[in-house]
Amino acid sequence: MRIAIVSDIHGNLPALEAVIANINAAKPDLVINLGDLVSGPLWPKETLQLLQSLNWPTIRGNCDRAVGAHPAEKLGASDRFAYDRLSVDERQWLRDLPLTHQVSKRVFACHGTPDDDDTYLLERVEGQYLVTAPREIILQKLGKITTPLVLCGHSHIPQFIQVADGRFVLNVGSVGLPAHDARNVAEHVYFSESGTPHAKYALVTVRDSGGFNVQQRCVDYDFNAAVAKAAEAGRADWVQGLKTGAMT
């Protein structure tokens, strides 16, 4: 079985369209969406409607939860931008998405960790940056989940790590936001940087004989269109992240 996995689209419609074209050329058996669909000063409504038409199995990310369930006045700028442009029914659709998805007996999917959509599975904060956490900490965060492969997103940083004998965790990176500044978000004091402006996703082949082949893909797209949209909304932080994949 070949699975395409996307995550953290954040309303970036041209990035999503480029990834869809790349996925269609690859012809996987299944596409999984790990959440954070619309939050950001780009194209939240258009992105949501496209994703609804595709009907991929989709997990609710922390930003989807906020946009779908939190009072508008308590939302940060990116979540509020999306909230204001979605209908009541669209926000309800986000709110009703599942927290996790058991893809198969060998593959489990979540947004952050299996128990918390707002906790990083593979990373921890060190200084102003996200860095890879020790394997024993990752195993603790996995809790009762013992499938050979766990899929996650949330940090926007692509990584594929063996955490124990025959057990792996894959962070597929972000389709729509390659770097962001979380220092202005409550309790967050760091940058997340993937290093390039490309739209990122992953392809996994689940081998019948056991094990996995993993491709972490970086897809070129017209990121200047997204940069211009973020600039129109007065979001210099998004302009920087979208244009360079870095915040410094």
Buried (B, 14 or more C-beta within 10 A) or exposed (E): BBBBBBBBBBBBBBBBBBBBEBBEEBEBEBBBBBBBBBBBBBBBBBBBEBBEEEEBBBBBBBBBBBBBEBEEEEBBBBBBBBBEBBEEEBBEBBBEBEBBBEBEEBBBBBBBBBBBBBBBBBBBBEEEBBEBBEBEBBBEBBEEBEBBBBBBBBBBBBBBBEBBEEBBBBBBBBBBBBBBBBEEBEEBEBBBBBEBBBBBBBBBBBEEEEBBEBEBBBBEBEBEBBBEBBBEBEBEBBBBBBBBBBBE
